[in-house]
Amino acid sequence: MEKSFPWGSTPNTDLSLWRSDAVVLFDWLMSTDLNTVPVTHPAQKQALADLLARLEEVDVAESTQEEISAAQEEVARNMGW
């Protein structure tokens, strides 16, 4: 479902994510109370909610716990910092 923005038509940005990153982000966003995430502007919380909504529209929303664990391992292995 397309999100309706109150300010009319807005430009979109295509974003390609590594699937493992998308799975990890989706799992984290689903288990996080966005009201407790530290933000410096309300738009940051809204952007996270929008990201969650977009991730819900793709196949990562159907990830099993096994797939989530594997994605977490894969992402952590490639942290590089």
N, C-alpha and C positions, 0 to 999 in steps of 0.2 A: 504494500500500500504506500503510495506517495505521501510524504509529509506535506501538509499545507502550511505555508508560512504566512504570517499575518501581514508581512510587508510586501507581498506580491511575489513576482517571479525573481528568483535569485540565481546567480550563476552557480554551477556545480563544479566540483573538482573530482575527477576520477582518481581513485586510490587503489593501488594493488598491494595487498598484504601477503606475506608468507603465510600459508595456511596455519602453521603451528602458532604463529603470533596471533592470528585471528581467533583460534580456539582458546588460547590462554586469555586473551583480552575478553572474549565473550564470557568465559567461565568466571573471571574476576568481576566483571561488571554485573553479572547475574547474582553474585554472592556479596556484593558490596552495597552498603547503604550510602547512596550518593549524598545524603544529608550530612554524613560524617567525613566525607572527603574534603581535605583542606583546599580551599579555592581562594583566589584573590578577587574574583569577579564572578557574579552569578552565571555569566555566559559560559564559563568553564564547566560548570555542573551541567548546564543544558547541552553543551557539546558532547559530554560523555553520555548523556541520555540519548542524544541523537545517534551517536556511534553504536550504542547498544541496540537501538531500533533498527539500524541498518544491518548489524550482524545477525539479528533475529530473522532477517529476510533471506539469509543464505544458509547453506548446508551445515555450517559450524554449529548452528543451534541444535542440531540433532546429535552432537558428539556424545559418545559414551564416556563413562568415567575412565575406562581404559585408554581411549583416544586422548582425553584431556591429560592424563598422567604422562602419556608418551609425548604429547606436544610440550608439556612443561619441561620434561627432560631434554628434549631437542632444543628448545629455546635457551634453557639455562646452559647447555653445553656450548652454545655459540655466543655467550655474553660478551666476551672479549674486554671486560673492564673490571 
